[in-house]
Amino acid sequence: EITNPVNAGTGEGISIKELVEKIVKYTNNKPEISWDTTKPSGDPKRILNVNRIKSLGFNDYTPMDDALKEVVEWYHRNRDSVNNRYDAFKE
């Protein structure tokens, strides 16, 4: 029985910039990306602790590029339902 949060990931680090660049690669447009330089830069990369999920026997994962490509393709196929979803902030 799993009663605590479980991180699913590769255990490898990625920066926000690298993640944004990967997402943009799979979109049909090339947005202008701007960074808020007034904020602290924080950690250069984020790394999820995947020890718990590995201890549960899960060792397979989808490579980041493949997963992002699948998510972007899903979004394009389901754009209408995504744009019409319930938004609690509009109430």
DSSP file (Angstrom, degrees, kcal/mol; ACC not computed):
  #  RESIDUE AA STRUCTURE BP1 BP2  ACC     N-H-->O    O-->H-N    N-H-->O    O-->H-N    TCO  KAPPA ALPHA  PHI   PSI    X-CA   Y-CA   Z-CA
    1    1 A E              0   0    0      0, 0.0     2,-0.6     0, 0.0     0, 0.0   0.000 360.0 360.0 360.0 129.5    0.0    0.0    0.0
    2    2 A I        +     0   0    0      1,-0.1     4,-0.1     4,-0.0     0, 0.0  -0.858 360.0 159.9 -97.1 119.6    1.4    3.4   -1.0
    3    3 A T        +     0   0    0     -2,-0.6    -1,-0.1     2,-0.1     0, 0.0   0.444  56.4  59.8-118.8  -4.1    0.5    6.1    1.5
    4    4 A N  S    S-     0   0    0      1,-0.1     0, 0.0     0, 0.0     0, 0.0  -0.835  95.4 -81.6-122.0 160.8    3.0    8.8    0.7
    5    5 A P        -     0   0    0      0, 0.0     2,-0.4     0, 0.0    -2,-0.1  -0.271  41.8-153.6 -58.7 146.8    3.8   10.8   -2.4
    6    6 A V        -     0   0    0     -4,-0.1     2,-0.5    46,-0.1    44,-0.1  -0.991   6.9-139.4-127.2 125.2    6.0    9.1   -5.0
    7    7 A N        -     0   0    0     -2,-0.4     2,-0.6    42,-0.4    46,-0.3  -0.710  13.1-159.8 -82.7 128.9    8.2   10.9   -7.4
    8    8 A A        +     0   0    0     -2,-0.5     2,-0.3    45,-0.1    42,-0.0  -0.951  42.6  99.9-107.6 122.4    8.2    9.5  -10.9
    9    9 A G  S    S-     0   0    0     -2,-0.6    38,-0.0    41,-0.1    -2,-0.0  -0.965  78.6 -88.9-177.2-172.7   11.2   10.5  -12.9
   10   10 A T        -     0   0    0     -2,-0.3     3,-0.1     2,-0.3    -1,-0.1   0.659  50.7-122.1 -93.0 -18.6   14.6    9.5  -14.2
   11   11 A G  S    S+     0   0    0      1,-0.4     2,-0.3    38,-0.0    39,-0.0   0.505  77.1 119.4  83.0   4.1   16.6   10.8  -11.3
   12   12 A E        -     0   0    0      1,-0.0    -1,-0.4    35,-0.0    36,-0.4  -0.804  65.2-116.0-102.7 146.2   18.6   13.0  -13.7
   13   13 A G        -     0   0    0     -2,-0.3     2,-0.3    34,-0.1    34,-0.2  -0.444  29.6-179.3 -81.8 152.6   18.6   16.7  -13.4
   14   14 A I  B     -A   46   0A   0     32,-1.3    32,-1.9    -2,-0.1     2,-0.2  -0.982  21.0-131.4-148.3 140.0   17.1   19.2  -15.8
   15   15 A S     >  -     0   0    0     -2,-0.3     4,-2.4    30,-0.2     5,-0.2  -0.499  26.3-115.7 -85.7 160.4   17.1   23.0  -15.8
   16   16 A I  H  > S+     0   0    0     28,-0.2     4,-2.8     1,-0.2     5,-0.2   0.905 118.3  53.9 -59.9 -41.4   13.9   25.0  -16.4
   17   17 A K  H  > S+     0   0    0      1,-0.2     4,-2.5     2,-0.2    -1,-0.2   0.932 108.9  47.2 -60.0 -46.8   15.6   26.5  -19.5
   18   18 A E  H  > S+     0   0    0      1,-0.2     4,-2.0     2,-0.2    -1,-0.2   0.903 112.7  50.0 -62.0 -40.7   16.4   23.0  -20.9
   19   19 A L  H  X S+     0   0    0     -4,-2.4     4,-2.3     2,-0.2    -2,-0.2   0.926 110.9  48.4 -63.8 -45.5   12.8   21.8  -20.2
   20   20 A V  H  X S+     0   0    0     -4,-2.8     4,-2.7     1,-0.2     5,-0.2   0.921 110.7  51.5 -60.8 -44.4   11.3   24.9  -21.9
   21   21 A E  H  X S+     0   0    0     -4,-2.5     4,-1.5    -5,-0.2    -1,-0.2   0.884 110.1  49.5 -61.5 -38.3   13.6   24.3  -24.9
   22   22 A K  H  X S+     0   0    0     -4,-2.0     4,-0.8     2,-0.2    -1,-0.2   0.916 111.7  47.9 -66.7 -42.8   12.5   20.7  -25.1
   23   23 A I  H >< S+     0   0    0     -4,-2.3     3,-1.2     1,-0.2     4,-0.4   0.932 110.4  51.5 -63.5 -45.7    8.8   21.6  -25.0
   24   24 A V  H >< S+     0   0    0     -4,-2.7     3,-1.3     1,-0.3    -1,-0.2   0.849  99.7  65.6 -60.1 -34.6    9.1   24.3  -27.6
   25   25 A K  H 3< S+     0   0    0     -4,-1.5    -1,-0.3     1,-0.3    -2,-0.2   0.816 105.7  43.1 -57.8 -31.3   10.8   21.7  -29.9
   26   26 A Y  T << S+     0   0    0     -3,-1.2    -1,-0.3    -4,-0.8    -2,-0.2   0.406  98.1  89.9 -99.3   2.0    7.6   19.7  -30.1
   27   27 A T  S <  S-     0   0    0     -3,-1.3    46,-0.0    -4,-0.4    45,-0.0  -0.558  77.9-126.4 -94.5 164.1    5.2   22.6  -30.6
   28   28 A N  S    S+     0   0    0     -2,-0.2     2,-0.3     2,-0.0    -1,-0.1   0.489  89.5  55.1 -87.2  -2.9    4.1   24.1  -33.9
   29   29 A N  S    S-     0   0    0     -5,-0.1    -2,-0.2     2,-0.0    -3,-0.0  -0.833  73.5-133.5-126.5 166.4    5.0   27.6  -32.9
   30   30 A K        -     0   0    0     -2,-0.3    -5,-0.0    -5,-0.0     3,-0.0  -0.797  30.1-162.1-120.1  87.1    8.1   29.3  -31.7
   31   31 A P        -     0   0    0      0, 0.0     2,-0.6     0, 0.0    -7,-0.0  -0.264  26.2-108.2 -69.1 154.8    7.1   31.6  -28.8
   32   32 A E        -     0   0    0      2,-0.0     2,-0.5     1,-0.0    -2,-0.0  -0.745  36.6-149.5 -79.5 123.9    9.2   34.4  -27.5
   33   33 A I        -     0   0    0     -2,-0.6     2,-0.4    -3,-0.0    -3,-0.0  -0.839  15.4-174.3-100.2 127.5   10.6   33.2  -24.1
   34   34 A S        -     0   0    0     -2,-0.5     2,-0.4     2,-0.0    -2,-0.0  -0.953  11.3-147.9-122.9 144.6   11.3   35.8  -21.5
   35   35 A W        -     0   0    0     -2,-0.4     2,-1.3     2,-0.0     3,-0.0  -0.898  17.9-127.1-113.1 137.4   12.9   35.2  -18.1
   36   36 A D    >   -     0   0    0     -2,-0.4     3,-1.3     1,-0.2    -2,-0.0  -0.694  28.0-178.9 -82.8  95.7   12.1   37.1  -15.0
   37   37 A T  T 3  S+     0   0    0     -2,-1.3    -1,-0.2     1,-0.3     4,-0.1   0.500  71.2  74.3 -78.1  -2.8   15.6   38.2  -14.0
   38   38 A T  T 3  S+     0   0    0      2,-0.1    -1,-0.3    -3,-0.0    -2,-0.1   0.648  85.3  79.9 -81.1 -13.9   14.4   40.0  -10.9
   39   39 A K  S <  S-     0   0    0     -3,-1.3     2,-0.0     1,-0.1     0, 0.0  -0.590  96.5 -95.2 -90.6 153.5   13.8   36.6   -9.2
   40   40 A P        -     0   0    0      0, 0.0    -1,-0.1     0, 0.0    -2,-0.1  -0.353  30.4-127.8 -62.8 148.8   16.6   34.5   -7.7
   41   41 A S        -     0   0    0      1,-0.2    -2,-0.0    -4,-0.1    -3,-0.0   0.733  39.7-168.9 -75.1 -21.2   18.0   31.9  -10.0
   42   42 A G        -     0   0    0      2,-0.0    -1,-0.2     0, 0.0     3,-0.0  -0.215  48.6  -5.8  67.5-158.6   17.5   29.1   -7.6
   43   43 A D        -     0   0    0      1,-0.1     3,-0.1   -28,-0.0     0, 0.0  -0.447  63.2-132.8 -69.7 140.7   19.0   25.7   -8.2
   44   44 A P  S    S+     0   0    0      0, 0.0     2,-0.3     0, 0.0   -28,-0.2   0.871  89.8   9.2 -61.6 -35.3   20.7   25.2  -11.6
   45   45 A K  S    S-     0   0    0    -30,-0.1     2,-0.4   -29,-0.1   -30,-0.2  -0.980  70.9-133.7-142.4 153.1   18.8   21.9  -12.0
   46   46 A R  B     -A   14   0A   0    -32,-1.9   -32,-1.3    -2,-0.3     2,-0.4  -0.911  19.1-170.9-108.2 137.4   16.1   20.0  -10.3
   47   47 A I        -     0   0    0     -2,-0.4     2,-0.2   -34,-0.2   -34,-0.1  -0.985  15.5-139.5-130.0 121.3   16.5   16.4   -9.5
   48   48 A L        -     0   0    0     -2,-0.4     2,-0.8   -36,-0.4   -39,-0.1  -0.563  19.9-123.3 -76.5 141.1   13.6   14.2   -8.2
   49   49 A N        +     0   0    0     -2,-0.2   -42,-0.4     1,-0.1     3,-0.3  -0.782  33.1 176.7 -82.5 112.0   14.4   11.7   -5.5
   50   50 A V     >  +     0   0    0     -2,-0.8     4,-2.0     1,-0.2     5,-0.2   0.173  45.3 108.7-104.8  16.3   13.2    8.4   -7.1
   51   51 A N  H  > S+     0   0    0      1,-0.2     4,-2.2     2,-0.2    -1,-0.2   0.899  77.3  52.1 -60.4 -41.6   14.3    6.1   -4.4
   52   52 A R  H  > S+     0   0    0     -3,-0.3     4,-0.9     1,-0.2    -1,-0.2   0.927 110.5  46.0 -64.3 -45.2   10.8    5.3   -3.2
   53   53 A I  H  4>S+     0   0    0    -46,-0.3     5,-1.9     1,-0.2     3,-0.4   0.876 113.2  50.7 -67.4 -34.9    9.4    4.4   -6.6
   54   54 A K  H ><5S+     0   0    0     -4,-2.0     3,-1.8     1,-0.2    -1,-0.2   0.878 104.9  56.9 -67.0 -36.7   12.5    2.2   -7.3
   55   55 A S  H 3<5S+     0   0    0     -4,-2.2    -1,-0.2     1,-0.3    -2,-0.2   0.740 101.3  58.3 -66.7 -20.7   11.9    0.5   -3.9
   56   56 A L  T 3<5S-     0   0    0     -4,-0.9    -1,-0.3    -3,-0.4    -2,-0.2   0.405 125.9-102.8 -87.4   2.5    8.4   -0.4   -5.2
   57   57 A G  T < 5S+     0   0    0     -3,-1.8     2,-0.7     1,-0.3    -3,-0.2   0.488  77.7 136.3  94.0   3.3   10.0   -2.2   -8.1
   58   58 A F      < +     0   0    0     -5,-1.9    -1,-0.3     1,-0.2    -2,-0.2  -0.765   8.0 144.4 -89.2 115.1    9.3    0.4  -10.8
   59   59 A N        +     0   0    0     -2,-0.7     2,-0.3    -3,-0.1    -1,-0.2   0.489  42.0  91.0-126.8 -10.7   12.4    0.8  -12.9
   60   60 A D        +     0   0    0      2,-0.0     2,-0.3     0, 0.0     0, 0.0  -0.624  48.8 167.9 -86.0 148.0   11.1    1.5  -16.4
   61   61 A Y        -     0   0    0     -2,-0.3   -51,-0.0   -53,-0.0     3,-0.0  -0.986  37.6-111.2-152.9 158.8   10.4    5.0  -17.5
   62   62 A T        -     0   0    0     -2,-0.3     5,-0.1     1,-0.1   -52,-0.0  -0.807  45.5-107.8 -89.6 128.2    9.7    6.9  -20.7
   63   63 A P     >  -     0   0    0      0, 0.0     4,-2.6     0, 0.0     3,-0.3  -0.240  29.7-114.2 -55.9 145.3   12.6    9.1  -21.8
   64   64 A M  H  > S+     0   0    0      1,-0.2     4,-2.8     2,-0.2     5,-0.3   0.875 114.2  50.3 -50.4 -48.6   11.9   12.8  -21.3
   65   65 A D  H  > S+     0   0    0      1,-0.2     4,-2.2     2,-0.2    -1,-0.2   0.910 112.3  47.3 -61.4 -42.3   11.9   13.7  -25.0
   66   66 A D  H  > S+     0   0    0     -3,-0.3     4,-2.2     2,-0.2    -1,-0.2   0.916 113.3  48.6 -64.1 -43.2    9.5   10.9  -25.8
   67   67 A A  H  X S+     0   0    0     -4,-2.6     4,-2.4     2,-0.2    -2,-0.2   0.920 112.0  47.9 -64.5 -44.8    7.1   11.8  -22.9
   68   68 A L  H  X S+     0   0    0     -4,-2.8     4,-2.5    -5,-0.2     5,-0.2   0.906 110.8  51.4 -63.6 -41.1    7.1   15.5  -23.8
   69   69 A K  H  X S+     0   0    0     -4,-2.2     4,-2.4    -5,-0.3    -1,-0.2   0.921 110.9  48.7 -60.9 -43.9    6.4   14.7  -27.5
   70   70 A E  H  X S+     0   0    0     -4,-2.2     4,-2.6     2,-0.2    -2,-0.2   0.904 111.6  49.3 -62.9 -42.3    3.5   12.5  -26.4
   71   71 A V  H  X S+     0   0    0     -4,-2.4     4,-2.6     2,-0.2    -2,-0.2   0.926 112.2  47.1 -64.7 -45.0    2.0   15.2  -24.1
   72   72 A V  H  X S+     0   0    0     -4,-2.5     4,-2.3     2,-0.2    -2,-0.2   0.918 113.4  48.7 -63.9 -42.8    2.2   17.9  -26.8
   73   73 A E  H  X S+     0   0    0     -4,-2.4     4,-2.0    -5,-0.2    -2,-0.2   0.912 111.6  49.9 -63.0 -41.6    0.6   15.6  -29.4
   74   74 A W  H  X S+     0   0    0     -4,-2.6     4,-1.8     1,-0.2    -2,-0.2   0.925 109.3  52.1 -61.0 -44.6   -2.1   14.7  -26.9
   75   75 A Y  H  < S+     0   0    0     -4,-2.6    -2,-0.2     1,-0.2    -1,-0.2   0.919 109.2  49.2 -58.7 -45.2   -2.7   18.4  -26.2
   76   76 A H  H >< S+     0   0    0     -4,-2.3     3,-0.7     1,-0.2    -1,-0.2   0.885 112.6  47.8 -64.0 -37.7   -3.1   19.1  -29.9
   77   77 A R  H 3< S+     0   0    0     -4,-2.0    -1,-0.2     1,-0.2    -2,-0.2   0.792 123.0  34.1 -70.4 -27.2   -5.6   16.2  -30.3
   78   78 A N  T 3X S+     0   0    0     -4,-1.8     4,-2.2    -3,-0.2     3,-0.2   0.043  76.5 125.6-117.7  23.7   -7.6   17.3  -27.3
   79   79 A R  H <> S+     0   0    0     -3,-0.7     4,-2.6     1,-0.2     5,-0.2   0.866  72.4  53.5 -55.2 -42.5   -7.3   21.1  -27.5
   80   80 A D  H  > S+     0   0    0      1,-0.2     4,-1.1     2,-0.2    -1,-0.2   0.927 111.9  43.4 -62.3 -45.3  -11.0   21.8  -27.4
   81   81 A S  H  4 S+     0   0    0     -3,-0.2    -1,-0.2     1,-0.2    -2,-0.2   0.851 113.8  52.0 -70.7 -31.8  -11.6   19.8  -24.3
   82   82 A V  H >< S+     0   0    0     -4,-2.2     3,-1.1     1,-0.2    -2,-0.2   0.919 110.3  48.0 -67.4 -43.1   -8.6   21.2  -22.6
   83   83 A N  H 3< S+     0   0    0     -4,-2.6    -1,-0.2     1,-0.2    -2,-0.2   0.712 113.5  48.6 -71.5 -19.7   -9.7   24.8  -23.3
   84   84 A N  T 3< S+     0   0    0     -4,-1.1    -1,-0.2    -5,-0.2    -2,-0.2   0.223  83.5 125.4-104.3  13.7  -13.2   24.1  -22.0
   85   85 A R  S <  S-     0   0    0     -3,-1.1     2,-0.1     1,-0.1    -3,-0.1  -0.266  73.8 -82.5 -71.8 161.1  -12.3   22.5  -18.8
   86   86 A Y        -     0   0    0      1,-0.1     2,-0.5     2,-0.0    -1,-0.1  -0.392  41.5-163.5 -63.4 134.4  -13.6   23.7  -15.4
   87   87 A D    >   -     0   0    0      1,-0.1     3,-1.6    -2,-0.1     4,-0.2  -0.915  10.5-169.3-126.1 103.6  -11.7   26.6  -14.0
   88   88 A A  G >  S+     0   0    0     -2,-0.5     3,-1.0     1,-0.3    -1,-0.1   0.718  84.9  66.1 -64.3 -21.4  -12.3   27.3  -10.3
   89   89 A F  G 3  S+     0   0    0      1,-0.2    -1,-0.3     2,-0.1    -2,-0.0   0.634  91.4  62.8 -77.6 -12.3  -10.5   30.6  -10.6
   90   90 A K  G <         0   0    0     -3,-1.6    -1,-0.2     1,-0.2    -2,-0.2   0.489 360.0 360.0 -89.5  -3.3  -13.1   32.1  -12.9
   91   91 A E    <         0   0    0     -3,-1.0    -1,-0.2    -4,-0.2    -2,-0.1   0.465 360.0 360.0 -84.3 360.0  -15.9   31.8  -10.3
